[in-house]
């Protein structure tokens, strides 16, 4: 079963494409057009994901936004969630929301990303490294979070990252 995990964003959206529990691709979708409606941004993200192999996805797993302690304005969180969910709903008939407190807890990103990397197979690491070489360093976290969401969803990692024991 093909699934796609999504780290949502209005302008930058990280995604990972899975065949069962195996990572087959990942990437960063960009939607920088000023004044573009949220629905149009979601459609642009959808086109990018479909171009990278998420054409026949049965399920999309999207990180849900949590406002507790966030310095991000609530409307911005709503916009991010809206774009992520619209993209997922256009992509797959089944959408699953996964809160950050569930899949990554409060572990710092660099530690979480390192732990998740250790779980990847050598082939999967090559896929992630090839994509990281193409995206701006400031946006690597979106791709790595999408991979982390998928790893957790497929029960390959625990809440704090790293292999399930």
C-alpha positions in Angstrom: 0.0 0.0 0.0 1.3 3.4 -1.0 1.1 6.1 1.7 2.4 9.6 2.0 3.5 11.3 5.2 3.3 15.1 5.2 4.9 17.8 7.3 2.5 20.6 6.4 3.3 24.1 5.5 1.6 26.9 3.5 4.7 27.7 1.4 7.0 24.7 2.2 5.6 21.2 2.6 7.8 18.2 3.4 6.6 14.8 2.2 7.7 11.2 2.1 6.3 8.4 -0.1 6.1 4.9 1.3 5.5 1.5 -0.2 4.3 -0.3 2.9 6.8 0.5 5.6 9.6 1.2 3.0 10.6 4.8 2.1 10.6 5.1 -1.7 10.9 8.9 -2.1 10.8 12.2 -0.2 10.9 15.8 -1.1 10.0 19.5 -0.5 7.1 21.2 -2.3 7.2 24.9 -2.7 4.4 27.3 -3.2 5.8 30.9 -3.2 3.3 32.7 -5.4 2.1 35.8 -3.4 -1.6 36.1 -2.7 -2.4 32.5 -3.7 -5.4 31.0 -1.9 -4.9 28.1 0.5 -6.7 25.7 -1.9 -4.5 26.7 -4.8 -1.4 26.2 -2.6 -2.6 22.7 -1.7 -3.1 21.9 -5.4 0.5 23.0 -6.1 1.8 20.7 -3.3 -0.4 17.9 -4.6 1.1 18.2 -8.1 4.7 18.0 -6.7 3.9 14.9 -4.6 2.2 13.1 -7.4 5.2 13.8 -9.7 7.4 12.1 -7.1 5.5 8.9 -6.8 2.5 9.5 -4.6 0.0 9.1 -7.4 -1.9 6.1 -6.0 -1.6 6.8 -2.3 -4.2 4.9 -0.2 -3.5 7.0 2.9 -1.9 10.3 3.8 -0.5 10.9 7.3 -0.4 14.6 8.2 1.2 16.2 11.2 -1.5 18.1 13.1 -0.8 21.5 14.5 -0.7 22.0 18.3 -0.9 25.5 19.7 0.3 24.7 23.2 3.3 27.0 23.9 3.7 28.0 20.3 4.7 31.5 19.4 3.1 31.1 16.0 -0.1 33.1 15.7 -3.2 30.8 15.8 -4.3 31.8 12.3 -1.0 30.8 10.9 -1.3 27.4 12.5 -4.8 27.1 11.0 -3.6 28.0 7.6 -0.8 25.4 7.8 -3.2 22.7 8.9 -5.7 23.6 6.2 -3.1 23.4 3.4 -1.8 20.1 4.8 -5.2 18.5 5.1 -6.4 19.8 1.8 -3.3 18.4 0.1 -3.8 15.0 1.9 -7.5 14.9 1.1 -6.9 15.5 -2.6 -4.1 12.8 -2.6 -5.6 9.9 -0.7 -9.1 8.6 0.2 -7.9 8.1 3.8 -6.3 10.8 5.9 -4.7 10.3 9.4 -3.7 13.2 11.6 -0.7 12.7 13.9 0.1 15.2 16.6 3.8 16.2 17.2 3.4 15.3 20.9 2.6 11.7 19.8 5.2 11.1 17.1 8.2 13.1 18.4 7.5 14.4 21.9 9.8 17.3 23.0 13.0 15.8 21.7 15.1 18.5 20.0 14.9 18.3 16.2 18.6 17.5 15.6 18.5 14.6 18.0 15.2 13.3 16.7 16.4 13.5 13.1 19.7 11.7 14.0 17.8 8.9 15.7 15.4 8.5 12.8 18.3 8.3 10.4 19.7 5.4 12.3 16.5 3.5 11.6 16.6 4.0 7.8 18.0 1.3 5.6 21.1 2.1 3.5 18.9 2.5 0.4 16.5 4.8 2.3 19.5 6.9 3.6 20.6 7.4 0.0 17.1 8.6 -1.0 17.1 11.1 1.9 20.6 12.3 1.3 19.9 12.9 -2.4 16.9 15.0 -1.6 18.7 16.9 1.2 21.4 17.9 -1.4 18.7 19.5 -3.5 16.7 21.5 -0.9 17.9 24.7 0.9 19.5 23.9 4.3 16.8 25.9 6.0 14.1 23.6 4.6 15.8 20.2 5.3 13.8 19.9 8.5 10.5 19.8 6.6 11.7 16.7 4.6 13.2 15.1 7.7 10.1 15.6 9.7 8.0 14.1 6.9 10.3 11.0 7.0 10.0 10.9 10.8 6.2 11.1 10.7 6.2 8.1 8.2 8.6 6.1 10.3 6.5 6.5 13.4 3.2 5.8 11.5 4.7 2.6 10.1 5.8 1.6 13.6 9.5 1.7 12.8 10.3 4.2 15.5 9.2 5.1 19.0 7.9 8.5 20.2 11.4 9.9 20.9 12.8 8.7 17.5 15.0 5.7 17.1 14.2 2.1 16.6 11.2 0.6 18.3 12.3 -1.9 21.0 
